[in-house]
Amino acid sequence: MSYGFNAYKKTSVHTASKEQVLLMLYQAAIKNCKKAIEAIEQKNLSKKGEYIGKLQDIVIELNNSLDFEVGGKVAQELASLYDYLLYASTQANIKIDKEPMMGCLSVLNTLYDGWVEAIKSMKVATPPTKVPPTETNK
């Protein structure tokens, strides 16, 4: 079962639009953040480190994908938020404290919701292109 699911996940990532991949990354970051909080509450230190590591890998990937020429001030703001996420999650990991992770979860949820809205408005603003009539489709 695991193999089929992993193949499905891999296919869905390869066939997803850039926007869908971005949302998938945020969803995975949120999931790992929640699991890290649970691990801290359960005093499961190895799982805490594992989930925080996965969260940080995703945040680093998001940060590396920023285009400061195109994104300008928005990209700079996102970079600052990503720096905060890395710093806070590192503090949570070192101090075995869920409070910094709660801050991370709040930022991630806000960013995810913002991207969902931005993508919706992009789709509304960009109507599908119409194919000009030709002799065969008039």
N, C-alpha and C positions, 0 to 999 in steps of 0.2 A: 504494500500500500504506500509506504513512504517513497519508494522510487517513482511511482506514478504521480504522486503529489508534487515531488520535487521537479519532475519533468514538466508538469503543468505550470508550476511557479516560474521555472526558467523560460518557458515559452511565453507566458503572459508578460514577462519583463521584456523579452526580445520583440514582442509585437506591440508593445504599449507606446503611446505617444510620449514626447518629452514631459508633457504635463502630467500624464498618468504615472510616469516613473517618479517624478517629483513628489506626487501625493503618496505613492507607495513608500518612498524613503521616509517621509514624515510619519506615516502610519507605523512603520517598523521602529522608528526612533521613539514614538510615543509608547508602543508596546514594550520595548526594552526598558524605557524609563519606569513604567508601571511595575514591571517585573523586578527591577532593581530596588524599588521602594518596598515591594513585598519581601524580597530577600533580606533587606536591612531589618524589616520588622521581625522576620523569622530568625534573625542572627545567622543567616546562611552566608558566610563570608565568601565562599568560592563562587556561589551563584551571583552575589552582589557584584563581584569583580567582573564576572563574565558578561552580565547584562550592561554594566556601565561601559565596559570595553566595546561592546557591540554598538551602544548608543554613540560613543565617541567616534567610532569608525564611520558611522553614518554622517555625523556632524562634520567630520573632516571632509568627507566626500561632497557634502553640500557646499562647504566653504570653498573647496577646490573648483567647484563648477561655476562659481561666481564670475561674471564678466563685468569688470569695473568700467570698461569703455562704453558698453551698451547700458549697463544698469545704473551707472553714476551713483547718486546719493543713496538710492535704494540698496544697491549692492554693498555700499559702505555700511549702511545700517544693519543689513543682514550679517555682514562679517562681524560686526560688534556683538550682535546677538549670539552668533555661533561661538565667538570667543567666550562670552559669558557662559554658554552651555558647557563648554569644555572646562572652564575654570570651576564652575559650580559642581559639575559631576565629579571632577577630580577631588574637590573638597569633601564631597559626600563619601567618596571611596576611601579617602585617607581617614576621615573622622568617624566613619561608619554612622553617618547622620542622614536621616531621610529628608530633613528640611531643605537642603540645597537641591535635592532631587524634585521636591514639590515645586520649587521655583522653576526648574527645568521643564517639568511637565506643563506648567502654566504657559511658559513661553512657547513650547512646542505646539500646544493646542491652539494658541492664538495665531501662530504662524500658519498652521494647517488650515484653520478656518479662513484666514486671509487669502491663502492660495486658492482654496475652493471657490471663494467669491470672485477672485481675480480671473480664474479660468472660466467661470460661468460668464462673466461680463465680456471676456475675450471672444467667447463663442457667439454671444449675442451681437457683438460689434463686427464680427467677421462673417457675413452671410456666405453660404456656399456659393462657389463660383458657378455661373451659368454657362453652359456650353452654347456657343453661338450656333444658330440654325445652319444646317447644311442641307444639301439636296436629300440626304437619306433620313434626316430626323425632323423635317418640317411638318 
